[in-house]
Amino acid sequence: MADPKGFLNHGREVARSRPVEERVRDWNEVYVPGSLLPIISKQASRCMDCGIPFCHNGCPLGNLIPEWNDYAYREDWSAASERLHATNNFPEFTGRLCPAPCESACVLGINQPAVTIKNVEVSIIDKAWDSGDVAPRAPERLSGKTVAVIGSGPAGLAAAQQLTRAGHTVAVYERADRVGGLLRYGIPEFKMEKRHINRRIEQMRAEGTRFRTGIEIGRDLTATDLRKRYDAVVIAAGATTARDLPVPGRELNGIHQAMEYLPLANKVQEGDYVAPPISAEGKHVVVIGGGDTGADCVGTAHRQGAASVTQLEIMPRPGEERNAGQPWPTFPMLYKVTSAHEEGGERVYSVSTTHFEGDEDGNVQWLHLSEVEFVDGKLTPKPGTERKIPAQLVTLAMGFTGTDVENGLVSQFGLELDARGNIARDAEFATNVPGVYVAGDAGRGQSLIVWAIAEGRSAARGVDRFLTGASDLPAPIRPTDRSLMV
């Protein structure tokens, strides 16, 4: 145990953010560099080393949280890094991007602010990189078996790294021009600088993983060709079919899916553009969707110099405290103020878009909406609440409905889909096609980064058993496991 009285002696402190007026002028991560290390030992000491650590239940990776909290408290960073990597391939990603369901399940959180698990995690891995504790782990011998991984998001990368370390020859296929999937082009630079992806990819290359970018399976390379080349295939293509908004005026210029808008801003940071083809500069921006992707659009619009930013959410505003219907240790739906929201803009709840209005050139100018309320369990417009707000750029951030079926990947493999439009799989993450497995959002549906990595690790075990007859690789979850929610 760390400090038996740590949770009594120390309150919760989190990473300090840079001033808003400073950070909206650049694309660097919002937190003050180095601000965590001076406080993180005390924060780690707040961990009570519970008899039953429910943080394990909150995290699908099964992270050994009390153990690395103890090492962080003692400032044994090498041991902390080893324990962290025992269950998580990419803690620098999760420590920055995960909404921390582990903290919602923290036992201390029953009646006090939870342990800052996420901040401890990112402190350990950043220290590990700085001290050289993160090194390639090449396999001792090769199996002679080959695996293709389709998609280089967190699920695909986790599966690829596990299978490479098991001795298989692995090639990762990515349809974008750079490796990383949504980590690369869906997550803004101010949430996670892409140098974190780059150095992890270099580690994987040194271990033997191969990467093939700019190749879309189903279009550029057929499923038949892929199966001829490889002994097994892991589909980790994500759930990239975005939910649309079929209302009058949707065809107007200036209305874009979030994943059309966000990648272009990231490409500017990569040096591909001087200015993004879709920009919020000087425009009244409306973001439809109140989740994390919507917040990413808000923060991006601020940095591009939007005249105003309004975020719309059809559901009522969540409360700031747990309600009786979401008791500990479930993951509660709470009112969350992200770094992007701290930077300005308006958030409007319980509203629904009725139609868009444009100018004579076909450019969107106004968004018409009405308030909604639950009537007999259904969201229904409230009469007399209709109004319009200026909208010269609209981004749709309403989630995703399933994996891409337009590119031919599903049909060419002959894959079966489940009732929700995801690729069906069995207890080993295997599809109906022998030797073809599925991991991440493509099989689970839209989910969190920790679930994606857990899926990649678990699917890798299934593939390893298929290729060799047995496997020592860990499988933290089953395909049927779900988040600790009600």
N, C-alpha and C positions, 0 to 999 in steps of 0.2 A: 504494500500500500504506500502511496505517496506520503502525504501529511495527514494524519488522522483528524486534525483540526483545521485542515485547509479550507473546507467549505464554511467553517465558522469564522475564520480569521480574514478571509478575502472575499470581496464582492466580485461580480462578473465584470470583466473588462474585455472589450473587443478591439480589433484593429482600428486605428485612427484613419479617417479619410482626409484626403487633401482638400483644401478649401474649394468650394464650388466654382468660384470665379477663376480659379487657377486650372482646375481639371477639365472644364468644358472647352478650354482653348487647346487641349491636346488629346491624344488618344492613348496615353499611358494608363496603366491600372490606377484605379481611384484611390488606393490606400497609400499611406505614407510609407515609403520603403524603410524597412528595418524597425518599424514601430512595434512589432509584435515581440521580438526577441527579449527585450528588457522585462516584459510582463508575463511571458508565457510560462515560466517555471511556476509562478504563483498560481496562474490559471489552471495549469495541469494539476496542481496540488489540491484543487477543489474536488477532484474525482474521489469518490468515497470507496472505490473498489468493492462495489456492492456484492453481496452474496449471489444475487441473480442480476447480472448487468443487463438491463432491458435495452440499453443502447445497441446490444448485439441483435436484438429483435428488430429494432428500427432500421438497421442497415442490412441490406441483402448480401453484402460482401462478407459479413461475419467478422468485421474488423475487430482486432484485439485491443479495444480502446483502453480499458483499464491498464493493460500492460504498457502500451506506449505512452500513456499519461504518466505512469510511474517513472519511466526512463526519461521523459522530458522534464519532469520535476527534478530529477537528479542530474540533469544535463548530460546524460549518457546518450549522445545523439546517434552514435553508430548503432547501438542496441535498439534505440527507438526506430531508426530507419529499417532495421531488419524485421522488426515486428510489424511495422507498417506495410512493408512490401510482401510479407507473408500471405496477405489476403487481398492486396490491391496492387494492380500493375501500375496504376497512374495516379498516385495520391496528389500530385501537383495539379491535376485536372479536377478531381473531386473536391479538394480543399479550397478551390476557387469557385466552382460552379454548382456543387450540390446544395440543395436547400436544407440539408442536414436533418433528415428524419431521425438520425441518432440522437440529436439534441432534444427533439420532441419526446423521445422515449427515455431520456436521462432520469434516473430515479431522483436525483436532487431537484429536478424540475417539478416534482409533485407540489412542493411548497416554497421553492426558491428559484431564482434564475438558473437555468441549466449550465452545466460545464461548457466552456467554449471549445467543444470537440473539434469543430471545423478549423478554428484558428490554430489549435495545437497541431493538427494534422499538417497544415500547410507550412507551419514553422519547422516541423521535423524534416519534411522533404526538401524545403528550400535550403536548410542547413546541410542536408545530405549532399545535395548537388554542389554546394559551395565547398564542401570539404572533400569531395571526390569519393564519397561512399556509394554513389550510384555508378556502377560499372557494368559493361556487357557481361552476360552469362551465356556464353556459347555452349551448345551441347557437347558432351564428351564423345559421343559417337552418333553417326547418322543412321536412320532407319532404312533409308532407301525408298521411303514413301514420299509422295508429293501431295500437297494440299493447296487449293486455290481458295482465297478468301475474297468475297465480293463486298466491297465497302470498307472504308478506312476510318469510320467513326470509332467511338470507344469500344463497342462490341467487337467489331472486326479487328481492331488493333489488339485487344485483349486475347481473342482467340488465336490470332497469329503469333503473338509472343509466347503463349503457352505451348502451342504446337511446335514452334521452332525450338524452344528449350527442351521439348521432349524428343528432339532429334529428327523431326520431319523437315523436308524442304518446302517452305511456304512462300507463296507469291500472293501479294495483296493487290487487287485490281480496284482502282478508283476512277470514276468517270470524270471527276474534276481535274484541273491541271495541277493540283497540289494535294498532298496527303493530309487527312484530318477530318473529312466529312463535315458535319455540322460544327465540330470543334473549330475547324479552320474558317469556314465561311458563314456559319450561323451565329457564332458567338462573337460579339464585338470585341475589339482590341482592349477597350477599357475594362472589360470583365476578365479577360485572360489574354495576355500578350502572347503572340504566336511563337515566340522564342521557346516557350515551354513545350510546345508540340515538336518543334524542330530538333531540340536536343534529345527528346525521347525517341524520335524516329531514327536519329543517328545511332542511338544505343541499339535499337532493333536491327538496323542494318549491320552493325558490327557483330551481332549475334547470328546473323545469317538470313534474316527475313528480307525478301525482295519486294520491291514496290513497282507497280505498273500504273502510271497515271494517264489520264486522257483516254481511257478505254472503258466504254460502257458495255457491259455484258447484256446481250440481247440485241444490240445494234451494231457495235463495232466488232464484237466477237460473239459468236453464237454459243448457246448452251451446249450444243453437240460438240463443238470444237473444244470447249473447256473440259468437258468430261473425258474426251479422248486424251487430253494432255495430263490430267491429274487423277490421282487415286481417290481423292475425296474433295468435296466442295463445301464451304461454309458460306451461306448467304447472310450477310449482315448489311443489307442495303438500306435499312432504315424504313421509317413510315413517312415517306416524303410527299404523299398526295395531300395537298393542303385543302382544308375546308373552305369553300367559297361562299359568297354572299349574293345569291341570285335575286337581286332587287332591281327595279327600273333604274337605268343610268349606270349600271355596272360596267358597261362598255366604254365609258368616257375615259379619255386620257388622264393619267395622274392617279389611277387607282391600281395598286399593285399588291401582290402577295408579299408578306414579310420576307420570304426567302427569295424574292426577286430584288428587294430593296437592300437588305442587310449585307449580302455577299459583295455587292458593288462597293460599299463603304470599306469593307475589309480588303478588297482588291486595291483600293487607293493606298492603304497601309503597306501592301505588298509591293507597291511600285508599278502596278499595271496601268493605273490611270493617274493623271494629275488631278482630275476632279471626277466624281462619280457621275455616270450617265443619268442616274436618278438622284436628285439632291433636294433637301428640304430648305436650302438657303432662301431666306426672304419669304417663305411660304407659310400659310396657315396649315398646319399638319393635324390630321386626325388619325389616331391609331385605334382600330377596332379589335378589341380583345384585351382582357385585363391580366393576362398571365405574364410569365417571364419573357416570352418572345415579344410581347407588346411593350414591356419595359425596355427591352433592348432597342426597339424602334424609337422609343421616347428619348433615350440617352443618345442615340445616333443623331436624331433630329436636332437636339440641343447643340451638339458639336458641329453640325453643318450650318448653324445659324438660322434656325426656323424663326419666323415671326411670332408664332404661337404653337403650342402643342396641347392637344386634348386627347385623352385616352378614354374610350367608351367601354363599358362592361354591362352585359345584359343582366347579370345576376346582382342581387342586393350587395351592398357593402358588407364585408365580413366584420365580425366583432374583433376587438383587440385582446380579448381574453378567451380562453377555452369555454365553450358552452357545454351543457350537460350531455348533448348528443355526440360530443367528440372528447370523451374522457381520456386522461393519461392511460396508457402510453401511445395512443393512436396519434397519427399525424393530423393536427388540427388545421382547419381553414381559417386563417387569421388575416387581419388587415396588415399588409406588409408594405413598408416604405423602402424601396430599393434606392441605391445610389442615384439611379436615373430620376426617380421621383423627387429626391432631395434637390435636384437641379432645376426644378420648375415644372410648369405645365399644370393642367387641370385634369382631375380624374372624375368621371361622371358615371354613376352606377344606376342600375335598373332602367336602362334605356335600350331601345332597339332601332336600328336604321330602317327607315321606310323606303327612301329612294335618294338618288343623287341628282343634282341639277348642274348643268354645265353652261359654258358660254357658246357663242356662235361658232367657235372653232373646235368644239368638241372636247374642251378641257373642263375637268370638274372644278366647280366653284363653291358649291354648297352641299352640305349633307343634311337631309331632313330626318328627324328622329321623333320618337314619342316615348314617354315613360311607360314602363310595364309593371305589372303586379301579378302575383300568383292568384289565379281563380280556379278552384277545383283542381289544384295541383298543376295547372298549366300557366305559363307566362302569357299574359294577355295585355294588349295595349290599353292604356287609360285614356278614355275620351277627353278631349280638350287640352291635352298636354303636348300636342305637336308643336315643333319649332324647328328652326334651321340654324346651323352654325357654319361659319366659313371653312372651306376645305379645298385647298389647292393641291394637296398631296394626301392621299389616303393609303394607309397600309393595313392589310388584313392579317391579323395575328390571332386566328381563331382555332388554332390547333390543326391536327392532321388526322386523316381518316384511314390510312393504311399504306401499304407499300405500293410502289409504282408498278402498274400492270400495263402501261402503255408502251413501254420499251421492249416488250416481248420476253423479258426474263422469266416471268411466271409461266407463260404459255409454252415457251421453248423447253423448259425443264419438265413441263407437265405436272406442276405442283398443285396440290389441293389447298384451298383456302378454308379458314374456319368461318363461323357465322359473322364475325366482325370484320372480315376482309383481310385478316392476317394470314400468313403462311402457316398451315397446320403442321404440328410436329408431335412426336411421341415423347415418352419420358426421358429418352436419350437425346432429345433435341433433333432427332432425325425426321426428315420429311417422308412423304410417301414414295420418294425416288431413292433407291439404294445408293448410299454413299454421299447423299446430299443432305446437309444439315442447315439449320437456321438459328440465328442468334440475334438478340437485340430487338429493336422496335419492329423489324420486319415480321417477327413471330409473336411478340408481346403486344404490339401497339405502342403508341406514344407513351414514353415513360421517362424516368430520371436517369442521369448518367451512371449512378451506382448500380441500377438494375441492368443497364447495358453492359457494364464491365462484368458484373456477376454472370450474366447470360453468356458472354464471350468465354469466360473461364469454364463454365459448366458445359457448354457445347464442345469446347476443346477436349474435355474428358470423353465425351461421346465419340468424337472423331478418333481419338487415340485408341479407344477400345475397338472401334471398327477396323482400324488399320493393323493393330497388333494383337488383339484378343484380350488385352488387359490394360489397365491404366492406373498410374499413381497420381495423376493430376487431380486437384481438388475440384469439387462441384458444389459451390455454395448454395445453389438454389435448384429447384425443379421448375419445369415450364409452367406448372399450375400454381406456383407460389405467387402471392400478391402482397401489396404493401399493407402495412399495419394501419389500416384505416377502417372506419365504419361508414 
